[in-house]
Structure formats: C-alpha cells, structure tokens
Amino acid sequence: MMALMLDESEASDAELIGRAKGGDRRAFGKLLERHYDFVYRAAYRWCGKKADAEDIAQEVCVRLGRAIRGYHGSGAFTTWLYAMTLNAARDMMRKTARETVKTEAYGAYALISGEASAEPEDPVEVLWAAVRMLPDKQRDAVLLVYGEGLSHAAAAEAMAISETTVSWHIHEAKKRLKTLVRSAGEV
C-alpha cells in the first residue's frame, strides 16, 4: 500500500500520466500544476495578451482532461502539450478575429483623430507582435524555436512536419520579420 502512495512531487511525468489515465484526479492535478507555467508561457508568446493566455491555458487544462487517455507516449509529453496549446490558441484566434479587427480599427481611428497617444513601444514586444503577424507555420516555427528554445527537430515533431520544413519556415520568417519590424518603426 505504501508503494502506491507515492508523493506526487517525486513521481515522474510518465507515472502521473499513467495514474491520470486510470482516473487518479490527484495525479492529474499534479500534472497540470507541473506544466501550467509552460502552457501559459507558450500561450502568451502566441497571443501576446495575459488575459488571452490565461484563457488559452485554462482551455488546454480542460482539453487535457478529455485527451489524457489518448496520449500514447510516443513523443515527449511537453511536445504533445505544446501542440495542444497551439491548437487552443488558434481556435481562440478564430473566435476573436472579428472583435480584434474592430478594436484595431478603433485604435487606428483614435490615433488619427488625436484621441490616443502613440507611446514608444518596447522593442522586444514590437518584435513579438511582428512574429504574431507571420503566416501560421512561420509563426509557430519561430515561437517553438526562439520562444520556447526547442530544437528544429523537436519543433518539427510538435508541428507534425519535417525538420527541413521547420528550417525553411524559420528562414522565411526572418526575411518577413525584417520587413515587418522596419515598417513598425525601425526598431
């Protein structure tokens, strides 16, 4: 009986996943606790807004509860979790796309009409904002490699594409980012 009562803080991810698949809520809770910051950080880099990142992270927690039984362990758990986070972020983006366009249009109108002031932006945030404007695959490759520090091989696994394709997306993103950042004000 004592062997079954492992302290969750000492249990490996594989042990927690196995127990969570069997319905152990404490093991599932520990798994969420252990990886929540990773999910939140990835979501924040993807969307750039704290509130949206929190919503995405919460959605991933819900989805993980439904999907944990389907995790086969063929790749790293964090890679699988990252792919789930990207999918949740994309879903949220689709849902809020119209509202974002309206908000940005109002912001531009406010700047033009003098109702708002253009404050100098943090160059790092300008760069991440430009990354978020990239086409999906380029953006995901940059976020995985530069935002999360994954190798091209690990990013390829998360994106379900070849390592060569990840490298190509990174190359194309760098070219596009130079243009985007210059047009944002020569950072």
N, C-alpha and C positions, 0 to 999 in steps of 0.2 A: 504494500500500500504506500509506503514511503517513497518508493521509486516513482510512482505515478504522481506524486505531489511535488514535482519539480518546481523550483522557483522560476516563474516566468522570465525574470530578468537574466537568468542563466541559460534559458532554453534558446536553441538556435532557431533561425527563421524556419528551417525545414521542420523542426519539431513543432513549432507553433502552427505552421500551416497544416501539418498532419492532424493536429488536435482540433484546429478550427474547422477543417473539412468534416470531422466527426461530430461537430456541433458544440464544441467547447467554447463558450462565449468569452471566458476569461482569456483564453489563448488568442482568440480573435481580437479582443480588446487590446491585448499587449502588442499584437502585430500592428494594429492601427497606430497605437501610441509610438511604437518604434519607428514607423515610416511616415507619419503625418507631416513632419517638417520637410521631408524630401518631396512629398506630393505638393505641399503648399508652395515650396520654393520653385518647383517646376511650373506650377500653375501661374505663379506671379510673373516669372520670366516670360511666359507665353502671353499673358494678357496685360501685365503692367499696372494692374489696379488691385489694391489689397482686398477690397470687398469682393471683387470678382474671383480673386484667387481663393478666398475663403469659401465662396460658393462652390467653386470647382472642386476644392479639396473635400468638402462635405459630400458632393455628388460622387466622388471617387470612393469615399467610405461606404456609401450606400451600394454602389455598384460592386465593390469588392465583396460585400456581404452576400450578394447574389452569385458572384462569379468565382469565389474561392474554391468551390468544389470542382470547377473546370480547370484549375491550374494543375498542369501535369509535371511541372518541374524540369522541363526540357531546357529552359534558359534561366538566366538569373531572375529571381523574383522582382528585383528592382527594375529590370528591363521590362518585364510584363506590366508592372505597376506604372512605369513611365508611359507605356503605350496606352494604358487605360486613362491616364491623366490627360494625354494629348487628345484622345477621343472625347473626353468630357469637356475639355476646353474648346474643341472645335464645335461640339454640339451647342455649347453656351454661346459661342460667337454667332452661330447661325440664328439662334433665338433672339439675340440682341442687336443684330446687324442694322435693322431699320431704326431703332432708337439711337444707335450710335451715329448714324448719318444725320439724323435730326439734331442731335446735340452738337456735333461738329459744325453743322451749318449755322446754328445759332451762335456758337463761339466765334466763327469767322465773321458773322454779321456784327457781333458785339465789338470785335476788334476794329472792323472797318468803320463802324459808326462812332467809335471812341468811347463805348460804354465799358470796355475792359482794357486793361493794360497788358502789353506783351512783356512778361517778365523774362529775364535771361534764364535759360534752362541749364540744368546740369548736363554736361557733355555726355556723361555715361547714359543718362536717361534718354537723351536725344538719339544716341546710338541704338539703345534697346527699342525705342519707338520705331526707328527705321527698320530694325530687324522684324518687328511685328507687321511691317508693311510688305515684307517679301512674300513671294508666292509660297503656298503651303509647304511644299517639300524643302525648299531652300530655308525657310524659316525654321522648320523642325530640325533640319540638319545643324544649323547654327546654334539653336537652343541646346541641342543634345551635346554637341562637341564643345562649344565655348561656354555655354551657360551651365551645363552640368559636368563638364570635364570628361565626357565619355570618349573612348577611342572611336575611330571611324568604324571599326568592326562592331563595337557594342551599339553604336548609333544605327548601323545597318540592321542589326538584329531587332532593335526597337521599332524601326521604321518598316521592317519587312522588305528591304531592298538590298542590293549588293553593296559591298564596301566601296567599290569603284564609283557607283552611282552617288553615294554619300559624298565622296571626294569631289565629284563633278558639281553637285549641288552647292557645296561649300565654295568652290571656285566661282561659280556663277553668282552666288550671294555676295561675295566680296566685291565683284565688279559692280553689282547693282547697289550695294551699300555706299560705295564711293559717290555715286550719283545722288542717292537719296540724302546722304549726310550733307553734301555740298549744297543741295537745293534747300536744306533746312537751315542754312546759315553758316556754312564754312566752319564746322567745329574743329 
